[in-house]
């Protein structure tokens, strides 16, 4: 499984046939517009639940936004 230097950090992709992994491989991100919308509601020290976190495309930016005193729970 190839590692990709994505916009928010390194992600391990599943395969080139997977839509999310292919987007990350080609563009370095997945659903960037969605992330930009969600970021408006996230503050340092927040706790975020990432339901359906898959390969972590949202978990990485969430962890940056909440910082060292925040928490991201991935399911």
Secondary structure as UniProt FT lines:
FT   STRAND          3..6
FT   TURN            7..8
FT   STRAND          9..12
FT   TURN            16..17
FT   HELIX           19..27
FT   HELIX           32..39
FT   TURN            40..41
FT   TURN            44..45
FT   STRAND          47..50
FT   TURN            51..52
FT   TURN            54..55
FT   TURN            57..58
FT   HELIX           59..66
FT   TURN            68..69
FT   STRAND          71..74
//
